[in-house]
Amino acid sequence: MGEIASELVKNYALSHNMKMADALIASCAMGHNQPLLSANYKHYQFIHHLNLIKFTV
């Protein structure tokens, strides 16, 4: 998971202000081939190969 998270930060820190905490969350979902349900859709929408589901209240 750490390698995936590091790659995400490397690729998106400047262009999308990707933080390590968000990268770790995304990498866990990606590493386990599971969808990510998040209310913070804008934090993850630009990540390719991430099955993102928008959570709304």
SULFEN-V546352 format. One record per helix or strand of 2 or more residues. SS is the DSSP state (A for helix, B for strand). FROM is the first residue (numbers start at 1). TO is the last residue. Records with the same first field share a line. If there is no record, write none. Layout:
BEGIN
SS->FROM-TO  FROM-TO
END
This chain:
BEGIN
A->2-16  20-31  41-44
B->36-38  52-54
END
